[in-house]
Amino acid sequence: FEVGAHLSGQPLNHQLVEAGATLLRPVSTSADYRLFALETVPPKPGLVRVGAAGNGVPIEGELWRVPAAGFGTFVGGVPAPMVIGKVTLPDGSSVSGFLVEPFAVEKAADISAHGGWRRYRSEQGL
């Protein structure tokens, strides 16, 4: 599951494609996540699960299928504070996807109200 710079048409999407990934469909998270704009190059969002008490919202993203060999190579190149963890989808299932270590969002702008990275970037004129 991807929510940011690896989305289709975004600057790091080529890394998923090079790992042999194929796009399955657009999908959102369950309603217990928050999305933050991180100060990274290239710009990336950070997805954090906050649970029911954390005022979470569904966040738009894409579901990709990555072959096992490509997944290992891809994950090996994920830089901190990004992590791969389990992301819950609206139907209650969970998939591997991008999350961020909580310390990385302490001073980051909460962009959850935009519903996703593409919409945030578009509304910022980026």
N, C-alpha and C positions, 0 to 999 in steps of 0.2 A: 504494500500500500504506500502510495506516494502522495505528498501534499504540496510540494514546492518546486525547487530548482530542477528536479528530475521529471517533472510532468512533461507530457507531450508538448513540443515546441519551446520548452524552456532550456536554458543554457547547459544544463548537465544531463539532459535526456539521453545524449549519445552514450553515456556510461551504462545506462540500462540496456540500450540496444546492443552495445558491444558485448554485454554479458549474455546475450541471446534472449533477452526478455521480449515478451509480446504483450501488448495492451489487451486486457480482457474487457474492461468497461469502466466508465466513470462510476464512482460510488462515494458515499460519505461515511464518516464515522458515526458511531452512536452519539447520543446527545450528552456526553460527559467529557468533552475535550475543550481545550482553549488553544488558540493559535497566536503566536507572537512573531513579530518582525525582528530577526536577529541582525546584528551588525557584522555581517560576513561578506566576503568577496568570493564568488558572486553573491548577491543578496539571497537569503534563504529564510524560510519560516521555521519556527520550532513548535512542534505539536506536543502538548502535555495533557495527560489524562488527569482530570481533576475530580472525577467521581460525581455522584448525584448532588452532594453538598457543595460542590465547587462552582456552581453556576455554569456548567458546561453547555455547549451547543454542538450540533452536527457540523463537521468541517468537510468540505468537498475535497475529493482527491480522485486518484485513479488506481485501479487494481491491475497489477501486472503479474504475469506468470514468468518466473525466472528458473531456468534449469539448475539443478543442484550444483554443477561445476561452476556455472556462471555466478550463482549466488555467493559461493564461497569467495571467489575473486572480488566480486562487487563489494561484499561486506568488509573484506580486508582493506579496502580503500576508503571506507567511511571515516571522515575526520571528526575528532571530538569538537564540540560537545554533542554531535549527532550520534544516535544509537539506533540499533535495530531492535525492536521489541514487538510485543503483541498489541495489535490495534483492534478494538471491538467495532464491528459493523452494526448497522441498524437491526439486522435480523438476529443479533446475539452471537454470531460466529466471530471468530478472531483470526486474523491473518498477520503475517510478519510485515512490519512497516517501519517507516521513519518516525522516531520520537526524538526528544532532546532532553539532555540532563537538566533537571530543574534549576540549577544554579544559573544556567545560561539565560533564563528569562527574567531574572530578578530586576533588571533595569531595561528590559525590552518592552516595546510598545505592544499592548494587547490588541490584536487585529481580528479577534474572533467575530465581532459584529459584521464583518464583511463576508463571512461564511466560507472563505477560502482564499488561497494565495493569488490565483488569477484575478479574482474580482477585486481584491485589495490593490494589486498592482495596476489594474485598469483604472480604478477610481482615483489612484494617485497620479495618473497620467504617465505611468512608467511602462 
